[in-house]
């Protein structure tokens, strides 16, 4: 079961411990252990607060670029758009993989404010998001805010992205974290009253997004700095993750239940999956979002022993959205600048 989100008693999440800030994102106190011990046993995040120029009222149009494997970040991104529209501003929702497929990075310069959201992978940005950030054109101070979804601590997910964007001339004004849950953990809980808990968790997230948007539009600048030890571990773990992305094709398995419908190949954000003769073939451009595994209508795809016997998880409403994706047509070489090297998958 997911932890209860009933509002008594409560301790505010780590990123909201600053004086004068009350957040809707909360978790129960667990005995004598502090939430810091529970969520971040290896270190903690040190928030920084300041003032940005957005409080002057010159912001009109925002573009919210998101990447989401199973729908959690998609849900948060939609709420950002909704909250901005409610405040009389313009906002558009943009799929990151669609921007990359079209190579339409220059169009992002037309927004007065750019939001970028993604899930944390190995305490940092997913491989695909890292590629996206590296391909952004240089800027002359375009305002940017970052938001991530995570199951626990976010490690150096902000430090790396902030450093890269700042070096390319962007002004990173705000950073926010949303604790949704680990996809594998959520999948393991599916079918055991998890839907009600997910609904409660998303309700808290929606409230927190509104608070965050109010801060951004009021000109409050907020950053999340990772402690030295945690940042070192984060970078080390991320390097292993990036290496693993190129090797994980060895561990995907496709069972006899597969009917070669091709949905996994159409929905893969990197074009890493193709139909090869009478089988599904995985390449080396995986970003480990697990969208294919969780979307498969026959539950035929699994990742070695990690997902054997577990249920599948997609955020409420996300399956319909993903089914509309036609990213990476057959034969597309992916977003990484090299052709996919296809590898057969055995049951």
VMD Tcl script that draws the C-alpha trace (Angstrom):
set ca {
  {0.00 0.00 0.00}
  {1.08 3.55 -0.55}
  {1.56 5.59 2.63}
  {-1.64 7.22 3.81}
  {-2.03 10.87 2.96}
  {-4.57 11.69 5.65}
  {-3.76 15.13 7.09}
  {-3.12 14.11 10.74}
  {-0.43 14.17 11.98}
  {1.75 15.67 9.26}
  {5.28 16.75 8.63}
  {6.03 18.99 5.67}
  {8.11 17.57 2.86}
  {11.81 18.43 2.81}
  {11.61 20.97 0.03}
  {9.01 23.02 1.94}
  {10.77 23.44 5.27}
  {11.52 27.12 4.74}
  {9.89 29.62 7.15}
  {6.63 31.02 5.90}
  {5.95 28.23 3.41}
  {3.13 25.75 3.92}
  {2.76 23.01 1.35}
  {0.02 20.58 0.50}
  {2.64 17.91 -0.15}
  {2.97 16.10 3.16}
  {3.54 12.66 4.60}
  {2.81 11.20 8.04}
  {5.38 11.30 10.81}
  {6.72 7.78 11.27}
  {7.43 7.15 14.95}
  {10.56 8.92 16.21}
  {12.19 9.01 12.77}
  {12.10 12.32 10.99}
  {10.97 12.56 7.40}
  {14.53 13.55 6.53}
  {15.71 10.14 7.74}
  {12.95 8.38 5.81}
  {13.27 10.14 2.47}
  {16.92 11.21 2.28}
  {19.12 8.98 4.45}
  {22.21 9.88 2.39}
  {21.89 13.65 2.57}
  {19.43 16.46 2.19}
  {18.49 19.21 -0.21}
  {19.20 22.79 0.79}
  {16.61 25.14 -0.72}
  {17.52 28.69 -1.66}
  {15.01 31.52 -2.00}
  {15.32 34.86 -3.80}
  {13.45 37.24 -6.06}
  {13.19 37.04 -9.85}
  {12.06 39.55 -12.45}
  {8.81 37.67 -13.24}
  {6.96 39.55 -10.50}
  {6.95 42.67 -12.67}
  {3.97 41.43 -14.71}
  {5.73 41.30 -18.09}
  {5.19 37.54 -18.50}
  {2.45 36.66 -21.00}
  {3.04 33.26 -22.62}
  {4.49 30.06 -21.17}
  {5.52 26.81 -22.83}
  {5.53 23.70 -20.63}
  {7.76 20.98 -22.09}
  {7.45 17.60 -20.40}
  {8.68 14.06 -20.70}
  {6.73 11.27 -19.03}
  {7.08 7.51 -19.27}
  {4.03 6.39 -17.31}
  {2.09 9.63 -16.91}
  {3.01 11.12 -13.53}
  {4.98 14.03 -14.98}
  {2.31 14.45 -17.68}
  {-0.27 14.94 -14.94}
  {1.84 17.57 -13.17}
  {2.63 19.37 -16.45}
  {-1.08 19.60 -17.31}
  {-1.75 21.11 -13.90}
  {0.93 23.73 -14.52}
  {-0.81 24.74 -17.73}
  {-4.18 24.84 -16.00}
  {-2.89 26.91 -13.07}
  {-1.22 29.44 -15.39}
  {-4.37 29.77 -17.49}
  {-6.42 30.34 -14.34}
  {-4.25 33.37 -13.62}
  {-5.06 34.97 -16.95}
  {-1.83 34.03 -18.74}
  {-1.26 31.93 -21.86}
  {0.23 28.45 -21.58}
  {0.83 25.54 -23.95}
  {1.63 21.89 -23.21}
  {4.46 20.44 -25.32}
  {5.67 16.83 -25.49}
  {9.44 16.76 -25.28}
  {9.81 13.81 -27.65}
  {7.65 15.56 -30.23}
  {9.88 18.65 -30.08}
  {12.92 16.41 -30.57}
  {11.34 14.45 -33.41}
  {10.62 17.67 -35.30}
  {13.92 19.29 -34.29}
  {11.85 22.37 -33.51}
  {14.01 23.81 -30.72}
  {14.00 27.34 -32.11}
  {10.24 27.66 -31.56}
  {10.79 27.44 -27.81}
  {12.47 30.85 -27.89}
  {9.06 32.41 -28.57}
  {7.84 31.79 -25.02}
  {8.25 34.43 -22.30}
  {8.67 31.60 -19.80}
  {9.76 28.02 -20.42}
  {8.92 25.17 -18.05}
  {10.70 21.82 -18.31}
  {9.47 18.78 -16.42}
  {10.69 15.19 -16.22}
  {10.88 12.17 -13.89}
  {14.11 11.44 -12.08}
  {16.13 8.50 -13.35}
  {19.00 7.46 -11.11}
  {18.74 10.76 -9.20}
  {19.08 12.84 -12.33}
  {17.49 13.54 -15.71}
  {16.46 10.68 -18.02}
  {18.82 10.03 -20.91}
  {16.36 11.49 -23.42}
  {15.89 14.66 -21.35}
  {19.65 15.09 -21.04}
  {19.92 14.93 -24.84}
  {17.11 17.46 -25.16}
  {18.76 19.94 -22.80}
  {22.07 19.63 -24.61}
  {20.38 20.42 -27.93}
  {18.63 23.57 -26.79}
  {19.94 26.66 -28.61}
  {21.93 29.23 -26.70}
  {19.80 31.88 -25.05}
  {20.13 35.48 -23.93}
  {18.47 35.05 -20.58}
  {15.17 33.28 -21.36}
  {13.45 32.53 -18.00}
  {13.11 28.82 -17.19}
  {11.59 26.84 -14.34}
  {12.21 23.15 -13.68}
  {10.02 20.54 -12.04}
  {10.60 16.84 -11.49}
  {8.61 13.86 -10.22}
  {10.27 11.27 -8.01}
  {9.73 8.38 -5.65}
  {12.14 9.70 -3.01}
  {15.13 12.03 -3.03}
  {15.89 13.67 -6.38}
  {19.66 13.67 -5.91}
  {21.38 15.99 -8.37}
  {18.50 16.22 -10.85}
  {18.41 20.01 -10.51}
  {22.12 20.72 -10.08}
  {23.10 19.15 -13.40}
  {20.25 20.68 -15.40}
  {20.65 24.10 -13.80}
  {24.37 24.11 -14.52}
  {23.87 23.14 -18.17}
  {21.07 25.64 -18.80}
  {22.92 28.46 -17.05}
  {26.02 27.77 -19.14}
  {23.85 28.07 -22.27}
  {22.50 31.45 -21.22}
  {19.14 30.55 -19.68}
  {17.92 32.07 -16.41}
  {16.72 29.22 -14.17}
  {14.34 30.91 -11.75}
  {12.46 28.15 -9.96}
  {12.75 24.44 -9.13}
  {10.07 22.18 -7.64}
  {9.81 18.49 -6.72}
  {6.75 16.30 -6.60}
  {6.89 12.98 -4.79}
  {4.58 10.61 -6.65}
  {6.11 7.18 -6.18}
  {8.43 4.78 -7.94}
  {6.83 3.20 -11.02}
  {7.92 -0.31 -10.09}
  {6.54 0.19 -6.60}
  {3.27 1.59 -7.91}
  {2.94 -1.33 -10.32}
  {3.48 -3.78 -7.47}
  {0.64 -2.12 -5.54}
  {-1.80 -1.96 -8.45}
  {-4.98 -3.87 -7.74}
  {-4.65 -3.47 -3.97}
  {-6.68 -0.30 -3.37}
  {-3.91 1.76 -4.95}
  {-6.28 3.77 -7.13}
  {-7.77 5.61 -4.17}
  {-4.34 6.46 -2.81}
  {-3.16 7.67 -6.21}
  {-6.21 9.91 -6.41}
  {-5.38 11.42 -3.01}
  {-1.74 11.89 -3.96}
  {-2.63 13.63 -7.21}
  {-5.05 15.89 -5.33}
  {-2.20 17.02 -3.09}
  {0.01 17.50 -6.14}
  {-2.59 19.70 -7.80}
  {-2.70 21.96 -4.77}
  {1.07 22.19 -4.63}
  {1.33 23.07 -8.32}
  {-1.04 26.00 -7.78}
  {1.18 27.24 -4.96}
  {4.26 26.86 -7.13}
  {2.71 28.80 -10.02}
  {1.72 31.56 -7.60}
  {5.34 31.74 -6.46}
  {6.69 31.85 -10.01}
  {4.32 34.60 -11.12}
  {4.99 36.56 -7.94}
  {8.70 36.54 -8.73}
  {9.84 34.16 -5.97}
  {13.06 32.47 -7.01}
  {13.59 29.01 -5.51}
  {16.45 26.56 -6.03}
  {17.26 23.13 -4.64}
  {20.93 22.55 -3.91}
  {22.15 19.06 -3.14}
  {24.63 18.33 -0.37}
  {28.16 17.44 -1.47}
  {28.09 13.74 -0.57}
  {24.69 13.16 -2.14}
  {25.70 15.06 -5.26}
  {28.79 12.86 -5.67}
  {26.74 9.68 -5.28}
  {24.11 11.08 -7.63}
  {26.63 11.74 -10.39}
  {28.17 8.29 -9.95}
  {24.80 6.54 -10.06}
  {23.74 8.55 -13.11}
  {26.88 7.53 -15.01}
  {26.06 3.87 -14.41}
  {22.49 4.52 -15.52}
  {23.65 6.09 -18.79}
  {25.89 3.11 -19.46}
  {23.07 0.75 -18.61}
  {20.68 2.40 -21.05}
  {22.81 1.13 -23.91}
  {22.87 -2.41 -22.54}
  {19.37 -2.90 -21.18}
  {18.15 -4.40 -24.47}
  {19.69 -7.66 -23.25}
  {17.21 -7.85 -20.38}
  {13.90 -7.05 -22.08}
  {11.82 -10.14 -22.62}
  {8.75 -10.54 -24.85}
  {6.42 -13.41 -24.03}
  {4.22 -15.58 -26.22}
  {1.24 -13.33 -25.44}
  {2.65 -10.68 -27.82}
  {0.43 -10.31 -30.92}
  {2.80 -7.87 -32.71}
  {0.28 -5.01 -32.50}
  {3.18 -2.54 -32.69}
  {1.87 -0.20 -29.98}
  {5.14 -0.36 -28.06}
  {7.12 0.64 -31.15}
  {4.80 3.54 -31.96}
  {4.82 4.89 -28.41}
  {8.55 4.52 -27.69}
  {9.90 8.07 -27.19}
  {13.30 7.27 -28.68}
  {12.28 4.99 -31.55}
  {14.14 2.19 -29.82}
  {11.60 -0.56 -30.57}
  {10.82 -1.99 -33.98}
  {8.96 -4.93 -35.44}
  {11.56 -7.20 -37.00}
  {10.05 -10.09 -38.96}
  {8.01 -12.02 -36.37}
  {9.40 -10.48 -33.19}
  {9.85 -7.26 -31.25}
  {13.39 -5.88 -31.43}
  {14.95 -3.51 -28.90}
  {17.83 -1.20 -29.77}
  {20.49 0.62 -27.76}
  {18.74 3.99 -27.49}
  {16.55 3.10 -24.49}
  {15.94 5.79 -21.87}
  {14.43 3.28 -19.40}
  {11.08 5.05 -19.10}
  {9.30 1.65 -19.15}
  {6.44 3.07 -21.21}
  {6.45 0.03 -23.49}
  {6.26 -2.39 -20.59}
  {3.39 -0.61 -18.87}
  {1.44 0.18 -22.03}
  {1.44 -3.29 -23.61}
  {-2.22 -4.42 -23.70}
  {-1.16 -8.09 -23.48}
  {1.39 -7.53 -20.69}
  {3.85 -9.42 -22.85}
  {6.91 -7.26 -22.12}
  {8.95 -7.57 -18.96}
  {12.33 -6.41 -17.74}
  {14.19 -9.53 -16.63}
  {13.16 -10.54 -13.10}
  {12.37 -6.98 -11.98}
  {8.84 -6.96 -13.36}
  {8.09 -10.67 -13.47}
  {4.70 -11.32 -11.94}
  {3.96 -7.66 -11.23}
  {1.06 -5.57 -12.43}
  {1.47 -2.58 -14.76}
  {1.07 1.11 -13.96}
  {-0.03 4.13 -15.97}
  {-1.30 7.35 -14.39}
  {-5.08 7.78 -14.70}
  {-5.96 9.04 -18.18}
  {-2.47 8.61 -19.61}
  {-3.10 5.45 -21.62}
  {-5.44 7.30 -23.97}
  {-2.84 10.01 -24.52}
  {0.00 7.59 -25.20}
  {-2.08 5.62 -27.69}
  {-2.25 8.76 -29.82}
  {1.52 8.99 -30.05}
  {3.07 8.25 -33.42}
  {6.59 9.26 -32.47}
  {9.46 7.63 -34.34}
  {8.12 6.04 -37.52}
  {9.44 2.65 -38.57}
  {13.04 2.94 -39.66}
  {13.68 6.20 -37.75}
  {17.18 6.29 -36.37}
  {16.26 7.64 -32.94}
  {17.29 10.88 -31.29}
  {20.87 9.97 -30.49}
  {22.47 10.57 -33.84}
  {23.18 6.95 -34.74}
  {21.14 4.09 -36.22}
  {19.49 1.68 -33.80}
  {21.28 -1.61 -33.44}
  {18.42 -4.08 -33.10}
  {18.68 -7.06 -30.81}
  {16.22 -9.93 -30.71}
  {14.30 -10.49 -27.48}
  {13.77 -14.02 -26.23}
  {11.07 -15.12 -23.82}
}
mol new
graphics top color blue
foreach p $ca { graphics top sphere $p radius 0.5 }
foreach p [lrange $ca 0 end-1] q [lrange $ca 1 end] { graphics top cylinder $p $q radius 0.2 }
display resetview
